[in-house]
Amino acid sequence: MLGEVVREAARRFGDTVAQVAASGWEVTYADLDRLSDEVAAGFRTRGLREGDVVALVLPSVPEYAIAYLGAAKAGLVTAGVNPRLSATERDAVLSVADPRLVLATAELAPRAGDIVEVTPAAHGDSALAGVRARGETVPDLPDDPDRPVAIIFTSGTTGAPKGAVFGVRQLRAITAIDVGDRWGGGGRSLWGTALSHLGFMTKFAGNLRQGGTAHLTLRWRADEHLRFIAEHRMGYVSGIPTQVALMLRVPDLDHYDLSCVKAIVMGGGPATPALVREARARFAAPLSVRYSCTEAGIGVGTSFDDPDEDAEVSVGRPLPGVELALRDADDRPVAAGEIGAVCLRSPAVMTGYYRDPEASTAAFTADGFVRTGDLGRLDEQGRLHLAGRTKEMYVRGGYNVYPFEVESVLSQHPDVAAVAVVPLDDPVMGEVGVAFVVPRRRDKPPALAELRRFGQDRLAAYKLPERVVAVDELPLTAGEKVDRRALAEIVASEP
């Protein structure tokens, strides 16, 4: 499916620039098609066959997109690995993906496996030189809606990585919902999240159909995004709520000419009513919020012409082709207005978790809805209001954080006797972690900087706590479990 789309995009848009690397390298639609042909042939020359997994451990560079397209043309499955993960976390993802081949930069490469080291190129001649079979192509694949294309990793409640599998059928469905059968109309955009994220992996076909120009950044910065919007006269702003909040807090925000902005889209994490109102006011543009989960592919949202209140108090209504259900603990529908587990069903939902049939079965209801792990309620207007998470997971800056995973690392610090991590609402990041620590010695509680330093080699920076509270003991429930609600109340009551 991706191969067909990029070939048609190359025919329609040819020398139009599709991507601009942080280095300045401009990649046209014709380049994407030609280079991915050569990568596909190179994969075949190496002995890779349909269904084999190729892992991409790369920053946001054009080589990621080219390799993804090449793998799709060869019938391979791409497993994206978030470059922000620690080496230990990346190894855990690769252990699940079990790839035949890994493409990685020198600093991100794993210690073992069949690895091709990728040096981000400044021009097309040197791009993925260690993989490409120059001048070669591969035969077009027969149409197969069930062919797997991508593995997108999330984490379970224990922090163990799980790979959501998306195939041709799912990518077609997401593209149809996003852009329909339209071609063209795309402008300039700035991609500010890792390319291993759901947003790129499942929406790339739609991006190709629009024929726009995407600028890639190695590290997103709020001031650079604002400067890009003003200089390139971008018509829309999109990002996770944290990114929008950071842009609004740039000191000289009013110095940027943002009159070009006609719309704002936020998704990938919780957006507070205050943030929605401030973004709408400062950018002087209508705003839409989106809600889904990795496993669902696509979910619900608000429209630009909905009443302002919709995006402030809810995450909207199901998008076309998506069904929404709220279920109780026994998977029975809850009454209108009552809180239940949020479940989604559509042709875009993952096929299951890679090589994990038990987790795949648990992820779905008997009638085919995928469990998002969130709680919510429907109001009389059919809008979904999120009410929290089924488990303890929280979202910091668009990334899921699981307290047990963080606790498992911090509890190994020599000065920590016990630890529990709970989220605290944050106006910029959405939520941040607070670690309640029982020190081994009352006169020697570990400092925040010390704990972050201890965990930085095993946890991504966004998972590390941003506040530490020393306590004599952790409160327990009647079931002898840590009372996280009591800890959250303590945090909320303190200035």
C-alpha positions in Angstrom: 0.0 0.0 0.0 2.8 2.5 0.9 4.7 1.5 -2.2 1.7 2.2 -4.4 1.1 5.6 -2.7 4.7 6.8 -3.0 4.9 5.7 -6.6 1.7 7.7 -7.5 2.9 10.6 -5.3 6.2 10.6 -7.3 4.2 10.7 -10.6 2.0 13.5 -9.4 4.4 15.7 -7.4 7.8 14.7 -8.9 10.4 17.3 -8.0 8.3 18.9 -5.2 10.2 18.7 -2.0 8.7 16.1 0.3 11.0 16.3 3.3 13.7 18.7 4.5 16.3 17.3 6.8 17.7 19.2 9.7 21.0 19.2 7.7 19.2 21.0 4.9 19.0 18.0 2.5 15.9 18.4 0.4 14.2 15.1 -0.6 11.7 15.2 -3.4 8.8 12.8 -4.0 10.7 11.3 -6.9 13.7 10.8 -4.6 11.5 9.0 -2.0 10.3 6.6 -4.7 13.7 6.0 -6.3 15.7 5.6 -3.1 13.1 3.4 -1.5 13.2 1.1 -4.6 16.9 0.7 -4.2 16.5 0.1 -0.5 13.9 -2.6 -1.1 16.2 -4.3 -3.6 19.0 -4.1 -1.1 16.9 -5.7 1.5 16.1 -8.6 -0.9 19.8 -8.9 -1.8 20.6 -9.4 1.8 18.2 -12.4 1.9 15.3 -10.7 3.7 12.0 -12.1 2.7 8.3 -11.1 3.0 7.3 -11.0 6.7 10.8 -10.4 8.1 11.2 -7.6 10.5 13.5 -4.6 10.0 14.0 -2.4 13.0 14.7 1.4 12.6 16.6 2.9 15.5 17.0 6.3 14.0 16.4 10.0 14.8 14.0 12.1 12.7 15.9 12.0 9.4 14.7 11.2 5.8 16.5 7.8 6.0 13.8 6.7 8.4 11.0 7.4 5.8 13.0 5.9 2.9 13.8 2.7 4.8 10.1 2.4 5.9 9.0 2.7 2.3 11.6 0.3 1.1 10.6 -2.3 3.7 7.0 -1.9 2.7 7.9 -2.4 -1.0 9.8 -5.6 -0.2 6.9 -6.9 2.0 8.9 -6.5 5.2 7.6 -5.3 8.5 9.1 -2.1 10.0 9.5 -1.9 13.8 10.2 1.7 14.9 12.3 2.2 18.0 11.9 5.6 19.8 15.4 7.1 19.9 14.6 8.9 23.2 14.5 5.5 25.0 17.5 4.5 27.1 19.8 1.7 25.8 18.2 -0.7 28.2 14.7 0.2 26.9 15.7 0.0 23.3 17.2 -3.4 23.9 13.9 -4.5 25.4 12.0 -3.3 22.4 14.4 -5.1 20.0 14.1 -8.3 22.0 10.3 -8.3 21.3 10.7 -7.3 17.7 13.4 -9.9 17.0 14.4 -8.2 13.8 16.4 -9.8 10.9 18.1 -6.5 10.4 18.6 -3.3 12.4 19.3 0.1 10.9 20.7 2.5 13.5 23.0 5.4 14.0 26.3 4.7 15.8 25.1 6.2 19.1 21.8 4.3 19.1 23.0 0.9 17.7 22.5 -2.2 19.9 25.4 -4.3 21.0 24.3 -7.4 19.1 22.5 -8.4 16.0 22.7 -7.9 12.2 23.2 -4.1 12.2 23.7 -1.6 9.4 25.2 1.6 10.8 23.4 4.7 9.3 25.1 8.1 9.1 22.5 10.8 8.4 23.2 12.0 4.9 23.6 15.5 3.5 22.4 14.4 0.0 20.8 11.5 -1.7 23.9 9.9 -3.1 25.1 8.8 0.3 21.8 8.1 1.9 21.5 4.5 3.3 24.6 3.6 1.1 25.1 0.4 3.2 21.7 -0.9 2.2 20.8 0.3 -1.3 21.2 -1.8 -4.4 21.7 1.2 -6.8 19.6 1.2 -9.9 17.6 -1.9 -8.8 13.9 -2.3 -8.1 11.7 -5.1 -6.8 8.5 -6.4 -8.4 5.2 -4.9 -7.1 3.6 -7.0 -4.4 0.2 -8.5 -4.9 -2.6 -6.8 -3.1 -3.0 -8.4 0.4 -5.0 -6.4 2.9 -3.8 -8.7 5.7 -0.1 -8.1 5.0 1.6 -6.6 8.1 3.4 -3.4 7.5 4.4 -1.8 10.9 5.0 -2.6 14.5 4.4 0.4 16.8 5.5 -0.1 20.3 3.6 0.9 23.4 4.1 -0.4 27.0 2.0 -2.5 29.2 1.2 -1.7 32.8 4.4 -3.4 33.9 6.4 -1.3 31.5 7.2 -4.3 29.3 7.1 -3.2 25.6 4.3 -4.5 23.4 4.2 -4.1 19.6 0.9 -3.2 18.0 0.8 -4.6 14.5 -0.8 -2.6 11.7 -1.3 -4.0 8.2 -2.4 -2.8 4.8 -6.0 -2.9 5.8 -5.5 -0.6 8.9 -3.3 1.9 7.0 -5.8 2.1 4.2 -8.6 2.8 6.8 -6.6 5.5 8.6 -5.7 7.2 5.3 -9.4 7.1 4.2 -10.5 8.7 7.4 -7.8 11.3 7.3 -7.7 12.4 3.7 -10.3 10.3 1.8 -9.4 9.8 -1.9 -8.0 13.3 -2.3 -4.6 14.2 -3.7 -2.8 17.4 -3.1 -3.6 20.4 -0.8 -0.7 19.9 1.5 1.4 22.8 2.7 4.5 23.0 4.8 4.6 21.3 8.2 7.1 20.7 11.0 7.3 17.1 12.4 8.1 17.4 16.1 7.7 13.9 17.4 9.7 10.7 16.9 9.0 9.0 13.6 8.5 5.7 15.4 5.3 7.3 16.9 1.8 6.2 15.8 1.3 9.6 14.1 4.0 9.1 11.5 3.9 5.3 11.1 0.1 5.2 10.4 -0.4 8.5 8.7 2.5 8.6 6.3 0.4 7.4 3.3 -2.0 10.4 3.9 1.0 12.8 4.1 2.3 11.5 0.8 -1.2 11.9 -0.8 -1.3 15.6 0.2 2.0 16.4 -1.5 3.2 18.8 1.1 6.7 19.5 2.5 7.6 18.2 5.9 10.5 19.7 7.8 12.3 17.3 10.2 13.9 18.3 13.5 16.4 16.3 15.5 15.2 17.9 18.7 12.0 19.9 18.9 12.2 23.4 20.3 9.2 25.7 21.0 10.9 28.9 19.8 12.2 27.3 16.6 8.6 26.0 15.8 7.2 29.5 16.2 9.9 30.9 14.0 9.2 28.3 11.4 5.4 29.1 11.5 6.1 32.8 11.0 8.8 32.4 8.3 7.0 29.8 6.2 3.5 31.2 6.8 2.1 27.9 8.0 -1.6 27.7 8.0 -2.0 25.3 10.9 -0.4 24.4 14.2 -0.3 20.8 15.3 1.3 19.0 18.2 0.8 17.3 21.5 -0.6 19.6 24.2 2.8 19.9 25.9 4.3 21.4 22.7 1.5 23.9 22.3 1.9 24.9 26.0 5.6 25.4 25.6 5.1 27.6 22.5 2.6 29.7 24.5 5.3 30.2 27.1 8.0 31.5 24.8 8.9 34.9 26.3 8.7 36.8 23.0 5.7 35.0 21.6 4.0 38.3 20.7 7.0 39.2 18.5 6.2 36.5 16.0 3.7 37.2 13.2 1.3 34.3 13.6 -1.5 35.8 11.6 -1.1 33.0 9.0 -2.4 30.3 11.4 -5.9 29.3 10.5 -6.3 26.2 12.6 -4.8 24.3 15.6 -4.9 20.5 16.2 -3.9 18.9 19.5 -3.6 15.2 20.3 -1.5 12.6 22.0 -2.2 13.6 25.5 -4.6 15.5 27.9 -5.3 19.1 27.2 -6.7 21.2 30.0 -9.6 23.7 29.4 -7.2 26.5 30.2 -4.7 25.4 27.6 -7.4 25.1 24.9 -8.7 28.6 25.7 -5.3 30.1 25.8 -4.1 28.5 22.5 -7.3 29.5 20.7 -6.9 33.1 22.0 -3.2 33.6 21.4 -3.2 32.0 17.9 -6.6 33.6 17.1 -7.7 30.4 15.3 -10.2 27.6 15.8 -8.9 24.5 17.6 -9.6 20.8 17.4 -8.6 18.1 19.9 -8.0 14.4 19.1 -8.0 11.3 21.3 -7.0 7.7 20.6 -4.5 5.2 21.7 -1.7 3.3 19.9 -3.8 0.2 19.6 -6.8 1.9 18.1 -5.0 3.8 15.4 -7.7 6.5 15.3 -10.5 7.5 17.6 -12.5 10.6 18.5 -12.2 14.3 18.1 -13.8 17.7 17.8 -14.4 19.6 14.6 -13.2 23.2 14.0 -16.8 24.3 13.7 -18.0 22.7 16.9 -18.9 25.0 19.8 -15.8 26.3 21.6 -16.9 24.4 24.8 -16.5 21.0 23.1 -12.7 21.1 22.9 -12.5 22.6 26.4 -14.5 20.0 28.3 -14.3 16.9 26.1 -12.3 15.0 23.5 -15.3 15.1 21.1 -17.2 12.4 19.2 -16.1 9.3 17.2 -14.6 10.1 13.8 -16.2 8.6 10.7 -16.0 4.8 10.7 -15.2 4.6 14.4 -17.4 3.1 17.1 -17.1 4.1 20.7 -18.3 2.0 23.7 -18.1 2.5 27.5 -18.0 -0.8 29.4 -18.0 -1.8 33.0 -15.7 -4.4 34.7 -17.7 -7.2 33.1 -17.6 -5.6 29.6 -21.3 -4.6 29.8 -22.4 -1.2 28.4 -22.7 1.5 31.1 -25.7 3.8 31.4 -25.5 7.2 29.8 -23.5 9.6 32.0 -21.8 6.9 34.0 -18.1 6.3 33.9 -16.8 3.2 32.1 -13.8 1.8 30.3 -13.3 3.5 27.0 -13.3 1.0 24.1 -13.0 1.7 20.3 -13.8 -0.3 17.2 -12.9 0.5 13.6 -11.1 -0.9 10.6 -8.1 1.0 11.8 -7.6 -1.0 15.0 -4.4 -3.0 15.3 -4.5 -6.7 14.4 -2.9 -7.6 17.8 0.4 -7.4 19.6 3.4 -8.9 17.9 4.0 -12.5 19.0 1.9 -12.0 22.2 -1.4 -13.8 21.7 -2.3 -13.7 25.4 -2.0 -9.9 25.6 -3.8 -9.6 22.2 -6.7 -11.5 23.5 -6.9 -9.4 26.7 -6.7 -6.2 24.6 -10.1 -6.8 22.9 -13.6 -7.3 24.1 -15.6 -10.3 22.8 -17.3 -8.1 20.2 -14.0 -6.7 18.8 -13.6 -3.4 20.6 -10.0 -2.6 21.7 -9.6 -1.4 25.3 -7.9 2.0 25.5 -7.0 1.7 29.2 -8.9 5.0 29.9 -12.0 5.7 31.8 -14.7 8.2 30.5 -18.3 9.1 30.3 -20.6 10.3 27.5 -22.7 13.4 27.9 -26.2 14.0 26.5 -24.6 15.5 23.4 -22.5 12.3 22.6 -19.2 13.9 23.7 -16.6 11.8 25.4 -15.3 13.2 28.7 -12.1 11.4 30.0 -12.2 10.6 33.7 -8.7 9.1 34.2 -6.8 6.0 33.5 -7.8 2.4 34.2 -4.3 1.7 35.6 -1.8 4.1 37.1 -0.2 5.1 33.8 0.1 8.8 33.1 1.1 10.9 30.1 4.0 13.3 30.3 4.4 15.5 27.2 2.6 13.0 25.0 4.6 10.0 26.2 3.1 7.2 28.4 4.8 6.7 31.8 4.1 3.6 33.9 4.9 4.1 37.6 5.8 0.4 38.3 8.6 0.6 35.7 10.0 3.8 37.2 9.7 2.3 40.7 11.5 -0.9 39.7 14.5 1.2 38.8 14.5 3.7 41.6 13.9 1.1 44.3 17.4 -0.2 43.5 19.0 3.0 44.7 21.0 2.1 47.8 19.3 4.8 49.9 15.8 3.9 48.9 13.8 1.5 51.1 10.5 1.9 49.2 9.2 4.2 46.5 5.9 5.0 44.8 5.4 7.3 41.8 2.2 9.2 41.2 1.3 11.9 38.6 0.9 15.6 39.3 -1.0 17.9 36.9 1.3 20.2 35.1 0.3 23.2 32.9 3.0 22.5 30.3 3.7 18.7 30.4 0.1 17.7 31.2 1.4 15.4 34.0 4.7 14.9 35.7 5.9 12.2 38.1 6.3 12.7 41.9 8.3 10.0 43.7 7.3 9.3 47.3 10.5 7.8 48.9 10.9 6.0 52.2 14.7 6.5 52.8 16.8 3.8 54.4 18.1 6.5 56.7 15.9 9.3 57.8 18.9 11.7 57.9 19.9 10.8 54.4 17.0 11.0 52.0 18.1 10.9 48.3 17.8 14.2 46.5 15.9 14.5 43.2 19.1 15.1 41.2 20.6 12.0 42.6 17.6 9.8 41.8 17.4 11.2 38.3 21.1 10.6 37.8 20.7 7.0 39.1 17.8 6.2 36.6 19.0 8.0 33.5 20.8 5.1 32.0 17.8 2.8 32.2 14.9 5.1 31.7 14.1 7.7 29.1 14.3 11.3 30.5 10.6 11.8 30.3 10.0 8.9 32.7 12.2 10.3 35.5 10.4 12.0 38.4 10.4 15.8 38.7 9.8 16.0 42.4 10.7 13.8 45.4 8.8 13.7 48.7 10.5 11.8 51.6 8.0 10.0 53.9 8.3 7.7 56.8 6.1 5.1 55.2 3.8 4.6 52.2 0.1 4.6 53.0 -1.6 1.2 52.3 -5.2 0.3 51.4 -7.2 -2.3 53.2 -5.9 -4.8 50.6 -2.3 -4.1 51.7 -1.5 -2.2 48.5 0.0 1.2 48.2 -2.8 3.8 48.4 -1.9 5.8 45.3 -5.1 7.9 45.7 -3.9 9.1 49.1 -0.5 10.0 47.7 -2.1 11.9 44.9 -4.2 13.9 47.4 -1.1 14.8 49.4 0.6 16.1 46.2 -2.5 18.0 45.1 -2.9 19.7 48.5 0.7 21.0 48.7 1.6 24.3 47.0 
